[in-house]
Amino acid sequence: MDKAKKTRLEKQGWRIGSAEEFLGLSAAEAALIELKLALSDSLRRRRLASGMTQGELAKRLRSSQSRIAKMEASDPSVTMDLLVRAHLALGATPRDLAKTIEKASRAA
């Protein structure tokens, strides 16, 4: 949120905080959410960069297009191992995954 909008909302009586504060998450829970969001976003970017459709990735994973859409949207039903498997199916290396995890840890 930009500074002007934040100032305007605070003047109107709104309290600005983080999702972590609002939901009462522990640091570990917040870090896990950030990691899942980072992996989901990274998966979408990697798939688009490879020119692959969700349906094509689904066939490669023996899954469905709707499942890939859920993966890219960080749906709660998607497991971390499925996100990692999808990255690997797109040619990601363990080093690529480590970079994504590192970025997520800085955001948390």
C-alpha distance (Angstrom), angle and dihedral (degrees) to the residues before:
residue distance angle dihedral
M1 . . .
D2 3.76 . .
K3 3.78 119.9 .
A4 3.82 95.9 -113.8
K5 3.79 92.8 53.8
K6 3.79 91.7 46.6
T7 3.81 91.2 50.8
R8 3.81 91.7 47.7
L9 3.81 92.6 50.8
E10 3.80 92.9 46.6
K11 3.83 90.0 51.9
Q12 3.80 87.9 54.2
G13 3.81 89.7 55.5
W14 3.79 100.1 -98.6
R15 3.78 118.2 140.4
I16 3.79 113.7 -138.1
G17 3.79 117.7 -148.5
S18 3.76 142.3 140.0
A19 3.77 129.8 -83.4
E20 3.80 86.4 -115.4
E21 3.81 90.8 60.2
F22 3.80 94.2 42.2
L23 3.79 94.2 50.3
G24 3.81 95.6 36.7
L25 3.79 93.1 -123.8
S26 3.76 123.5 173.7
A27 3.79 118.0 -124.0
A28 3.81 89.7 -104.2
E29 3.81 92.6 51.4
A30 3.80 91.7 48.6
A31 3.82 90.9 48.5
L32 3.81 91.1 51.0
I33 3.80 91.0 51.7
E34 3.80 91.5 48.6
L35 3.81 89.8 49.9
K36 3.79 93.0 50.9
L37 3.82 91.3 47.6
A38 3.81 90.5 49.5
L39 3.80 92.7 49.5
S40 3.81 91.8 47.9
D41 3.79 92.9 49.4
S42 3.78 91.8 44.7
L43 3.80 90.6 50.8
R44 3.80 92.1 53.3
R45 3.81 92.6 47.1
R46 3.81 92.5 46.8
R47 3.81 92.3 48.2
L48 3.81 92.6 49.2
A49 3.81 92.0 46.0
S50 3.79 89.6 54.1
G51 3.81 90.7 51.6
M52 3.78 91.5 -121.6
T53 3.80 124.8 142.9
Q54 3.78 123.4 -134.2
G55 3.80 87.9 -109.7
E56 3.80 92.4 54.2
L57 3.79 91.8 49.5
A58 3.80 89.3 47.4
K59 3.81 90.8 55.5
R60 3.79 90.3 49.6
L61 3.82 90.3 52.5
R62 3.83 93.8 39.4
S63 3.78 88.6 -119.8
S64 3.80 136.6 108.7
Q65 3.80 133.6 -86.1
S66 3.81 90.0 -118.9
R67 3.81 89.8 55.4
I68 3.81 90.4 53.2
A69 3.80 89.2 50.1
K70 3.81 89.0 52.7
M71 3.80 90.2 48.7
E72 3.79 91.5 52.8
A73 3.82 90.7 46.9
S74 3.83 93.6 51.1
D75 3.78 91.9 -119.2
P76 3.82 110.8 -170.3
S77 3.82 90.8 -123.4
V78 3.82 91.4 63.8
T79 3.79 114.9 95.6
M80 3.78 125.5 -141.1
D81 3.80 91.7 -121.6
L82 3.82 90.2 57.3
L83 3.81 90.4 51.4
V84 3.80 90.6 50.5
R85 3.82 91.9 46.2
A86 3.81 90.4 52.1
H87 3.80 91.0 51.0
L88 3.77 90.5 51.4
A89 3.82 90.6 48.3
L90 3.81 87.4 56.5
G91 3.79 91.0 53.1
A92 3.78 100.2 -97.4
T93 3.78 115.5 156.2
P94 3.79 126.5 -141.5
R95 3.81 86.0 -105.1
D96 3.83 90.1 55.9
L97 3.80 89.8 51.7
A98 3.80 90.9 47.8
K99 3.81 90.0 54.4
T100 3.80 90.6 51.9
I101 3.80 90.7 49.2
E102 3.80 90.9 48.0
K103 3.82 91.5 52.6
A104 3.80 90.4 48.9
S105 3.80 92.0 50.6
R106 3.81 90.3 53.5
A107 3.82 90.2 51.4
A108 3.82 93.9 50.8
